[in-house]
Amino acid sequence: MQTLIRRPSEHDQQTTPPRKESSPPDAAHVQQVLDEVLASPPFCHTQQCQSLLRYIVKYSLAKEEHLLRERVIGAEVFGRRPDYETGEDPIVRIRAAEVRKRLAQFYQSVSDTAHPPDVQIDIPSGSYRASFRWRESARDLHEQTSTVAAYAGSDTTVPQVLTVPTGSALSLAESHPELAAVPRRNRLPAALWWLAGLVAVASCAFVGLRVADSAQMRTFHNFWQPWTSSSKPVIIAVGSNAVYRFSDQFTDNYARSHNLEALGMEFFVPLEPDEIIRGSDLHPAPNSFVALGDVAAVSAVVAALTKQGQSFQERFPNDISFAELRDDPTLLVGGFNNPMTLELTKYLPFILRARNEIDDTRSGRRWILHASEDSHDTEDYAIITRMAQRNGDAPILSVAGMGQYGTIAAAGFICSPASINQLARQLPKGWASRNLQAVLHVRVVDFKAVSTDVVAVRTW
């Protein structure tokens, strides 16, 4: 049996079925990738971006273009009136731009991992319709392999003519006439060699990704090792905010005078502008209330510890003795609202000062927070402190923002292998066994931290 290879003629172009294009990812596959995207660090702390991306993907897959218009999205996702003015309220455009940025951050963060998602979700600029595409050529390789296998398995004795598109791997025969008619037993090994080469390249790429991913995770584990290797639970000390509550007598008197049912202290007392409140009417409530930002930060570090098999216990600073600090690994969450953070870091290179300032006590450099009054579009700073060597005492790790956004961002940073790997590139050899501090600059947009950059580091 002979196999002939030739360029397709005009007649062939009319009668030969067109090459089947690689099908787009199916909805179930896209949904799997979407779940992974929404659970990732760029999206897990931003409910609005999650809701917008989920909505866009849902109706893009359903091809319901009329539901992907700006005004419709504003009403369905962000609760605006159906007739609201998009020119005066650009919420959809702002959030869509943020979603595009977070998608880019997600795919950048997973590009160096061993198993990046094989489907990429994009929202082209100027549109609210998502596009879905395969990020790798795995499906094409599968189709090519199936085609070659079909020819190799053919047992016909009739000479076969393979129509090969110009530019394909097999069109080498055109530049080498002597290969135009070769017995199949001599051509089959060439196809196998071609496939073997592709497999080898793919294997090398896979091994390279696994090595890079292993190195990144090794750096991450080295950062956490003093805490995760301890036989004792990690103490998580979370700061609390200064809160005053009305006394029982004050609220009871108000309820009686206004014929209200007994609601305890869980209702707001409307006060007149000139009403006088005496000191005896207010009671401080220390170590009772935790800011949502600190709760989010604690959730992130708890997840990181749990994944590494380390137990923990959450406590308020006033419930922790210095004896426990010497014996048990500790993680401090919060800056100005955590007195233990302020006390244990006040003699270190980077310190929190004057409510809106971080000072470098060695060089005199300062980072000052200039936040807008409503904190809608602003920034924050945070200090990560990692004291692994404390003269025999247990290690202490601290994430301390000037405000809650800085604390959230710092917690997310230490829980991200990619971020720790980025930090390690700025550190000297042997950093894992030394103490270190890092100052982070956090950009905040619409009450969400959208980017975190390391602006200074110190080791000792």
NORJOZI-V194205 format. One record per residue. N is the residue number from 1. SS is DSSP state (@ for helix, = for strand, . for the rest). PHI is phi in whole degrees, -180 to 180 (* if undefined). BURIAL is 1 if it has 9 or more other C-alpha atoms within 8 Angstrom, else 0. Layout:
<<N;SS;PHI;BURIAL> <N;SS;PHI;BURIAL>>
//
This chain:
<<1;.;*;1> <2;=;-114;1> <3;=;-119;1> <4;=;-106;1> <5;=;-121;1> <6;=;-147;1> <7;.;-72;1> <8;.;-68;1> <9;.;-90;0> <10;@;-61;0> <11;@;-63;0> <12;@;-62;0> <13;@;-64;1> <14;@;-88;0> <15;@;-106;0> <16;.;-79;0> <17;.;-59;0> <18;.;-66;0> <19;.;-64;0> <20;.;-72;0> <21;.;-77;0> <22;.;-64;0> <23;.;-69;0> <24;.;-69;0> <25;.;-59;1> <26;.;-80;0> <27;@;-61;0> <28;@;-64;0> <29;@;-67;1> <30;@;-62;1> <31;@;-64;0> <32;@;-61;0> <33;@;-66;1> <34;@;-60;1> <35;@;-61;0> <36;@;-66;0> <37;@;-63;1> <38;@;-68;1> <39;.;-88;0> <40;.;-80;1> <41;@;-54;1> <42;@;-64;1> <43;@;-118;1> <44;@;-66;1> <45;.;-108;0> <46;.;-127;0> <47;@;-64;0> <48;@;-65;0> <49;@;-67;1> <50;@;-61;1> <51;@;-64;1> <52;@;-66;1> <53;@;-65;1> <54;@;-62;1> <55;@;-64;1> <56;@;-62;1> <57;@;-65;1> <58;@;-59;0> <59;@;-86;1> <60;@;-72;1> <61;@;-64;0> <62;.;-80;0> <63;.;59;0> <64;.;-99;1> <65;@;-62;1> <66;@;-67;0> <67;@;-93;0> <68;.;-111;1> <69;.;-96;1> <70;@;-58;1> <71;@;-67;1> <72;@;-65;1> <73;@;-64;1> <74;@;-58;1> <75;@;-76;1> <76;@;-76;0> <77;@;-97;1> <78;@;-110;1> <79;.;70;0> <80;.;-77;0> <81;.;-65;0> <82;.;-58;0> <83;.;-108;0> <84;.;-67;0> <85;.;-86;0> <86;.;-68;1> <87;.;-69;0> <88;.;-89;0> <89;.;-130;0> <90;.;-86;0> <91;@;-55;1> <92;@;-67;1> <93;@;-64;0> <94;@;-65;0> <95;@;-68;1> <96;@;-64;1> <97;@;-62;0> <98;@;-68;1> <99;@;-63;1> <100;@;-60;1> <101;@;-65;0> <102;@;-69;1> <103;@;-62;1> <104;@;-62;0> <105;@;-64;1> <106;@;-63;1> <107;@;-68;1> <108;@;-69;0> <109;@;-70;1> <110;@;-98;1> <111;.;-66;0> <112;.;-98;1> <113;.;-88;1> <114;.;-71;1> <115;.;-132;0> <116;.;-70;1> <117;.;-58;0> <118;.;-86;0> <119;=;-117;1> <120;=;-109;1> <121;=;-99;1> <122;=;-128;1> <123;=;-124;1> <124;.;-56;1> <125;.;-60;0> <126;.;81;0> <127;.;-140;0> <128;.;-117;1> <129;.;-106;1> <130;=;-83;1> <131;=;-117;1> <132;=;-130;1> <133;=;-145;1> <134;=;-68;1> <135;.;-86;0> <136;.;-131;0> <137;.;-97;0> <138;@;-63;0> <139;@;-70;0> <140;@;-62;0> <141;@;-62;0> <142;@;-63;0> <143;@;-66;0> <144;@;-65;0> <145;@;-63;1> <146;@;-63;0> <147;@;-64;0> <148;@;-64;1> <149;@;-63;0> <150;@;-65;0> <151;@;-68;0> <152;@;-65;0> <153;.;-85;0> <154;.;-69;0> <155;.;-117;0> <156;.;-76;0> <157;.;-99;0> <158;.;-83;0> <159;.;-55;1> <160;=;-102;0> <161;=;-117;0> <162;=;-95;0> <163;=;-88;0> <164;.;-113;1> <165;.;-61;0> <166;.;-60;0> <167;.;95;0> <168;.;-79;0> <169;@;-64;0> <170;@;-79;0> <171;@;-76;1> <172;@;-59;0> <173;@;-62;1> <174;@;-66;1> <175;@;-88;0> <176;.;-132;0> <177;@;-55;0> <178;@;-66;0> <179;@;-95;0> <180;.;-64;1> <181;=;-138;1> <182;=;-127;1> <183;=;-54;1> <184;@;-62;1> <185;@;-66;0> <186;@;-90;0> <187;@;-91;1> <188;@;-59;1> <189;@;-58;0> <190;@;-63;0> <191;@;-64;1> <192;@;-65;0> <193;@;-62;0> <194;@;-62;0> <195;@;-66;1> <196;@;-62;0> <197;@;-64;0> <198;@;-62;0> <199;@;-63;0> <200;@;-64;0> <201;@;-62;0> <202;@;-62;0> <203;@;-64;0> <204;@;-64;0> <205;@;-64;0> <206;@;-64;1> <207;@;-62;0> <208;@;-62;0> <209;@;-65;1> <210;@;-64;1> <211;@;-65;0> <212;@;-63;1> <213;@;-65;1> <214;@;-64;0> <215;@;-64;0> <216;@;-65;1> <217;@;-69;1> <218;@;-64;0> <219;@;-63;1> <220;@;-62;1> <221;@;-68;0> <222;@;-64;0> <223;@;-63;1> <224;@;-89;0> <225;@;-52;0> <226;@;-60;1> <227;@;-95;1> <228;@;-80;1> <229;.;-91;0> <230;.;-75;0> <231;.;-80;0> <232;.;-102;0> <233;.;-63;1> <234;=;-77;1> <235;=;-84;1> <236;=;-103;1> <237;=;-99;1> <238;=;-107;1> <239;.;-74;1> <240;.;-127;1> <241;.;-91;1> <242;.;-74;0> <243;.;-132;0> <244;=;-114;0> <245;=;-124;1> <246;=;-67;1> <247;.;-69;1> <248;@;-59;0> <249;@;-62;0> <250;@;-65;1> <251;@;-69;1> <252;@;-66;1> <253;@;-63;0> <254;@;-65;1> <255;@;-63;1> <256;@;-66;0> <257;@;-69;0> <258;.;-114;0> <259;.;54;0> <260;.;-95;0> <261;.;-70;0> <262;.;-66;0> <263;.;-114;0> <264;.;63;0> <265;.;-99;0> <266;.;-90;0> <267;.;-154;0> <268;.;-87;0> <269;.;-93;0> <270;.;-70;0> <271;.;-110;0> <272;.;-75;0> <273;.;-55;0> <274;.;-105;0> <275;.;-72;0> <276;.;-101;0> <277;.;-111;0> <278;.;-85;0> <279;@;-58;0> <280;@;-71;0> <281;@;-81;1> <282;=;-117;1> <283;=;-124;1> <284;=;-68;0> <285;.;-122;1> <286;.;-70;1> <287;.;52;1> <288;.;-121;0> <289;.;-125;1> <290;.;-119;1> <291;.;-66;1> <292;@;-59;0> <293;@;-62;1> <294;@;-69;1> <295;@;-62;1> <296;@;-64;1> <297;@;-65;1> <298;@;-62;1> <299;@;-60;0> <300;@;-65;1> <301;@;-72;1> <302;@;-63;1> <303;@;-62;0> <304;@;-65;1> <305;@;-67;1> <306;@;-63;1> <307;@;-62;0> <308;.;-96;0> <309;.;73;0> <310;.;-105;1> <311;.;-80;1> <312;=;-155;1> <313;=;-145;0> <314;=;-99;0> <315;=;-141;1> <316;=;-85;1> <317;@;-55;1> <318;@;-71;0> <319;@;-102;0> <320;.;-119;1> <321;.;-90;0> <322;@;-68;0> <323;@;-64;0> <324;@;-67;0> <325;@;-62;1> <326;@;-75;1> <327;@;-102;0> <328;.;-114;1> <329;.;-62;1> <330;=;-131;1> <331;=;-129;1> <332;=;-100;1> <333;=;-117;1> <334;.;115;1> <335;.;-105;1> <336;.;-64;1> <337;.;-90;1> <338;.;-122;1> <339;@;-61;1> <340;@;-70;0> <341;@;-61;1> <342;@;-62;1> <343;@;-72;0> <344;@;-81;0> <345;@;-114;1> <346;.;-69;0> <347;.;-110;0> <348;.;-89;0> <349;.;-58;1> <350;=;-108;1> <351;=;-135;1> <352;=;-80;1> <353;=;-147;0> <354;.;55;0> <355;.;69;0> <356;.;-130;1> <357;=;-146;1> <358;=;-119;1> <359;=;-113;1> <360;=;-94;1> <361;.;-70;1> <362;.;-90;0> <363;.;-106;0> <364;.;86;0> <365;.;-69;0> <366;=;-133;0> <367;=;-122;0> <368;=;-112;0> <369;.;-87;1> <370;.;-115;0> <371;.;-89;0> <372;.;-70;0> <373;.;-63;0> <374;.;-96;0> <375;.;58;1> <376;.;-73;1> <377;=;-126;1> <378;=;-152;1> <379;=;-151;1> <380;=;-155;1> <381;=;-127;1> <382;=;-149;1> <383;=;-120;1> <384;=;-99;1> <385;=;-120;1> <386;=;-126;1> <387;=;-107;1> <388;.;-86;1> <389;.;-112;1> <390;=;-132;0> <391;.;55;0> <392;.;92;0> <393;=;-81;1> <394;.;-67;1> <395;.;-73;1> <396;=;-130;1> <397;=;-124;1> <398;=;-134;1> <399;=;-121;1> <400;=;-132;1> <401;=;-97;1> <402;.;-62;1> <403;.;-128;1> <404;@;-67;1> <405;@;-65;1> <406;@;-64;1> <407;@;-66;1> <408;@;-61;1> <409;@;-64;1> <410;@;-65;1> <411;@;-65;1> <412;@;-63;1> <413;@;-64;1> <414;@;-73;1> <415;.;-96;1> <416;.;-108;1> <417;@;-56;1> <418;@;-65;0> <419;@;-69;1> <420;@;-64;1> <421;@;-65;1> <422;@;-64;0> <423;@;-64;1> <424;@;-62;1> <425;.;-66;0> <426;.;-96;0> <427;.;-107;1> <428;.;-74;0> <429;.;-61;0> <430;.;81;0> <431;@;-61;1> <432;@;-62;0> <433;@;-100;0> <434;.;-115;1> <435;.;-86;1> <436;=;-152;1> <437;=;-135;1> <438;=;-139;1> <439;=;-99;1> <440;=;-111;1> <441;=;-105;1> <442;=;-117;1> <443;=;-94;1> <444;=;-117;1> <445;=;-129;1> <446;.;52;0> <447;.;67;1> <448;=;-135;1> <449;=;-77;1> <450;=;-107;1> <451;=;-157;0> <452;=;-135;1> <453;=;-125;0> <454;=;-83;1> <455;=;-108;0> <456;=;-164;0> <457;=;-138;1> <458;=;-142;0> <459;=;-129;1> <460;.;-157;0>>
//
